[in-house]
Amino acid sequence: MHPKFACVIYLNVFSNVSKPQGVKEVMAATGTVVKVAQRGEYIPGTENRNVTITGTYASVQAAQNYIAQKLTHETLKVAYY
């Protein structure tokens, strides 16, 4: 059995990646499990919810890279349109 790894990102960052299908898209592309904190479950002192990505070390890294590429693409789209 492979060890599991997890990372946490802010929902406001994640939601900019791929609106309604972001969770399914990341899971399908990387083989990870993505869980979004429930509405009202905020990071203390903020109005941000956590998104937890769990899987093997390689799959969590792949998910982080996938999200980073999407963010870069979205940022460039906004900058040039």
C-alpha positions as CSV (number, residue, x, y, z in Angstrom):
1,M,0.0,0.0,0.0
2,H,1.3,3.5,-0.9
3,P,1.5,6.2,1.7
4,K,-1.0,8.9,1.4
5,F,-0.2,12.6,1.2
6,A,-2.4,15.7,1.4
7,C,-2.1,19.4,0.7
8,V,-4.5,22.1,1.4
9,I,-5.4,25.2,-0.7
10,Y,-7.9,28.0,-0.2
11,L,-11.2,27.5,-1.9
12,N,-11.1,31.0,-3.4
13,V,-8.0,30.1,-5.3
14,F,-9.4,26.7,-6.3
15,S,-12.8,28.1,-7.5
16,N,-11.0,30.3,-10.0
17,V,-9.5,27.2,-11.6
18,S,-12.6,25.6,-13.0
19,K,-15.9,26.7,-11.8
20,P,-18.5,23.9,-11.1
21,Q,-16.5,21.0,-12.4
22,G,-13.1,21.8,-10.7
23,V,-13.2,19.0,-8.2
24,K,-14.1,16.3,-10.8
25,E,-11.7,17.7,-13.3
26,V,-8.7,17.6,-10.9
27,M,-9.6,14.1,-9.6
28,A,-10.0,12.7,-13.1
29,A,-6.7,14.3,-14.4
30,T,-4.5,13.3,-11.4
31,G,-6.0,10.3,-9.6
32,T,-6.4,12.2,-6.3
33,V,-9.3,12.6,-3.9
34,V,-10.4,16.3,-3.5
35,K,-12.6,17.4,-0.6
36,V,-14.0,20.8,-0.2
37,A,-14.9,22.1,3.3
38,Q,-18.6,22.5,3.9
39,R,-20.2,26.0,3.6
40,G,-19.7,27.8,6.8
41,E,-16.5,25.8,7.7
42,Y,-14.0,28.6,7.4
43,I,-10.4,28.8,8.1
44,P,-10.2,30.6,11.4
45,G,-10.1,34.4,11.0
46,T,-11.1,34.2,7.3
47,E,-14.0,33.5,5.0
48,N,-12.0,31.0,3.1
49,R,-12.7,27.2,3.0
50,N,-10.0,24.6,2.6
51,V,-9.7,22.2,-0.3
52,T,-7.8,19.1,0.7
53,I,-6.2,17.0,-2.0
54,T,-5.2,13.5,-1.0
55,G,-3.4,10.7,-2.8
56,T,0.1,9.4,-3.5
57,Y,2.9,11.8,-3.3
58,A,3.1,11.8,-7.1
59,S,-0.6,12.3,-7.6
60,V,-0.8,15.2,-5.1
61,Q,2.2,16.9,-6.9
62,A,0.4,16.4,-10.2
63,A,-2.7,18.0,-8.8
64,Q,-0.8,21.0,-7.5
65,N,0.9,21.4,-10.9
66,Y,-2.4,21.0,-12.7
67,I,-4.0,23.7,-10.5
68,A,-1.0,26.0,-11.0
69,Q,-1.2,25.6,-14.7
70,K,-4.9,26.4,-14.7
71,L,-4.3,29.5,-12.5
72,T,-1.6,30.7,-14.8
73,H,-3.8,30.2,-17.9
74,E,-6.8,32.0,-16.2
75,T,-4.5,34.8,-15.1
76,L,-3.2,35.3,-18.6
77,K,-6.7,35.1,-20.1
78,V,-7.8,37.9,-17.8
79,A,-4.7,40.0,-18.5
80,Y,-5.1,39.8,-22.3
81,Y,-8.9,40.1,-22.7
